[in-house]
Amino acid sequence: MRIALLSDIHANLEAFEACLADARARGADQHALLGDFVGYGADAVPVIDIVMRSAAEGAIVIKGNHDAAMERIDSYFNDHAKAALDWARDSLSPEHKRFLADLPLQVERAPLFFVHASAAAPARWDYVDSPTAARRCADAAAQPYTFCGHVHDQLLYFETASGRMNEFRPTPGTPIPVAERRRWLAIVGSVGQPRDRNPAAGYSIFDDERREITFVRVPYDHHAAADKIRRAGLPHPLAYRVEAGI
């Protein structure tokens, strides 16, 4: 089975559809959607519609912190993020909001573990942004393979013989062997708002038979996505971030 791992879509329909099409072309037969479906972008409704259909077809779907903000917005969001969240809240139907509210914070399907932020404290939305944080997350997940989003980057952490977690920055498109004899934690990338100065959408594919993970970048019409943000009356810096990949 090949699992497409998509996170941090952020209401970016163009990027989401491009990644789904790429995953189909690569033979993905299962999807794990790791949260943050709303926020920043201008297509909250069609993105959630796709997520809901995917869930009905058996996809794993996880709640992210932006999704949780549809119920209650926290103070740590900056003004631009709050504006996009308020806009999404006004756009979504009661059915959409119930769907997001009912999503789990994590899903365990041994030997796999799926979470938006960190398994160590999923509701705190901590970032797995260091080997120490990766170790805490992997310890809490207690499975050979942990898949996370939230960081808007693509990274792979692996356990050494001494039990420490080391960081590896993958080359997009290159399959990486991930033997089950050690623990692995993958930050799968951001579909809707990459932040490495490359606007191409990011996601990953895990092949559970070959025990390989491939990190993927997908060019898409990011200018169209940015134009939608401007036309929706959202803060212009959100559009620029999509165009510049920052």
N, C-alpha and C positions, 0 to 999 in steps of 0.2 A: 504494500500500500504506500502511496505517495501522498503526503499530507502537505497542503499549501498553508503556510503560516502567515497570516496577514494581521497587522496591528496598526493602530494610530491612523485610521483612514481619514478622520477629521473632516467629514462632509465634503470630501473631494471626489466627486463622482467620476470624473475623467480618469484619475489615477486608479481608483478602485476597479473600474471596468477594464482598464488596461492590464492590471495585475491578474484579474480573474481570467482574462483571455490568455495571457501568457501561461498561467498555471494549467489551463486546459491543454494548451499546446505541448506542455511538458509532461502531460499524462497524470496530473494530480487527480486523485479519485476521492479525496477527503479534504475538508477545509476546517481550519481552526482559526477563528476570528478573535483576536486577543484584546479587543476593547478600544475605547476612544473613537467611536463612530461619529460623534458630533463634535462641534467646536471648530473654530478657525475658518472653516470653509462655508460655502453657500448652498450646499445640496444635502442638508440633513435629512429631508424627507425621502428622496429617492435612495440614498445610501441605507437608511434604516429599512426601507422596503426590501432591498436586496438582502440585508442581514436577516430579516425575519423569514424570507423565503429560504435562505440557506439553513437557518435553524430548523425549519419545518422539514427540510430534506436530510437532516442528520448532522449538520455542521456543529462543531463545538463552538460556543459563543460565550465570551467572558466580558464582564463589566469593567470599564475603565473609569478613571477619575472624572473625565468630562461627561461620561454617561451618568455617573452618580450625581453630577451637578444639575441634572434635569430635575432632581428632587430637592436638592439643597446645595447652593453654591457656597464654597468655602472662601475664606479671606485670602488664601495664597494665590488665587488667580489675579493676573494683572488686568488693567483696564481693558485692553484690547481683547483678551480672552473672555472677560466677563461680557463684553458687548456681543461677541459671537455666541456665547452660551445663552444670553437673554434672547437673542434673535432665534436661535434654535428652539428654545422653550416655547416661544410664541408660534413657531411654525409646526411643531409636532402635534399630532392628534393625541387624544387620551389613550388610544390603543398603543401608539408608539411609546408613550411615556411608561405605560404599564409594562411593556415588553422590556424596556431598559431597566426599570426598577426591579424586575424579577430575575435579572441575569445573575449568575453566580460570580463570585470573586475569583474562583479557581476551580479547575477540574482535574481530577487525577484518573488516569487510565494507564495503569502500570504496563510497561516501565516509563510512561510519559506523564509529565505534569505541566499544566498550562495555567498561566497567571498573567495579569496585565503588568503589575509592578513587581513586588517581591513576595515570595511565598512566606517569608519570615513574618510579615505583618501586612497582608494584602490590603486592608482598609486604610492603612496609613499612607499608601502610595509612595513608599520609599523608592529611590532610584537604585537599580543595580548598576553602579557606575565605577566599581573598583573590584579587585580580586577579593577584598574582605567582604564587601556586600554580596558578591557572587557566592562566596562560601556560606554566608548566613542563609541566603535564599536556597541554595542546593541542600543544605542541611535540613531546612524546614520541609522542602519538597520530598526528600528521602526517596528519590527515584533516580535512575541513571540519566534520564533526559528531562531537562526543565526548559521550557520555552516562555520567554517574556517579551513584552513590548516596553512602552512608556519612555524609553531613553531616546527614541528617534534616531537610533544608530544601528549599525550591524556589527556585532561582536560575538566571539565565541570564547567562553571560558572552559577550561578543562582541568581536571584534578590530576595533580602530580602524585608520584609514589609516596611523598611525604604527607599527602592529604591537603596540600595547599591548592588554591585555584590560580591558574595562570591565564593571562589574556592573550588572545590571538585575533588579529584583524584579518578577516577573510578577503580573498579576491573574488569579486562577483562573477558568477557563472562557473566556478571551479568546485566540483564536488569534494567534500572533505570527509574522509573516513572517521567514524565516531564509534569505535568498538565499545560494547556494553561493559567491558571489564573496568572502565573508569567512569566518573561522572562528568556530564557535560551540561553547560548552561548556555543557551543561545538567545541573544538579543536579536530579534528577527528583522528589525528595520521598521521604518514608517512608510506606509503607503502614501499618505496624503500630505505630509510635511517633513521631508528629509531635512537635515540640518548640517550637512557636510559640504555645502556650496555646490551640490549637484542636485538639480531639481528632479532627476529621474526617480520614480517611485521605487520603494524598496520592500521586498518581502523575501521569504525563504521557503524552501521545500525540503521536507525530511522524508527519506526513503527508509521505511522501517524494515524492509527485507535486506537491502544492501547495507544498511546502517551507514548512511551517508546523509549529510546536510549540504545543501547548495544555497548560498545567498545570491539573490537576484536583484538586478536593477532594471527598470523598465521605463524607457522614454515614453512620454505621453504629451498631450497638448496642455502643458502647464499654463500657457498664456490664456487659454479659454477658461481654465479654472480660476485664474486670477481675475479675469474680466468679470466673472460671475460675482466674485466677492465685492468688487467695486460697485457693480450694478445693484447689489443688494443693500448698499449703503453701509456696509461694514467698514471698520477702520482700514484705510489704505495700506498701512504697513503689513497687514495680514496677506494682502495680495502680493506685495513685494516679496515677502518671505517665500511664498509658493514659487514665484518666478526665479528667485535667486537661490533657492535651496538652503535657506538659513533659518 
